[in-house]
């Protein structure tokens, strides 16, 4: 019988469970995810690569990639 990987829980499911995260913390996470989404949209609308934005901000490119990954994972 082939191995069947169990479905991983989605962050949204975890964060919406009051047993896991208080509503105030959930609101903070939702705000931060929305802000990251707006930053990503603005970066793309202005034709900037992650590396260009993070260089201008004085951050490592990997920091920008992690932020955008957080935004995309939370939206799932």
URVENDA-V680484 format. One record per helix or strand of 2 or more residues. SS is the DSSP state (2 for helix, 1 for strand). FROM is the first residue (numbers start at 0). TO is the last residue. If there is no record, write none. Layout:
# URVENDA-V680484
ss=SS from=FROM to=TO
ss=SS from=FROM to=TO
This chain:
# URVENDA-V680484
ss=2 from=10 to=14
ss=2 from=22 to=44
ss=2 from=49 to=56
ss=2 from=60 to=74
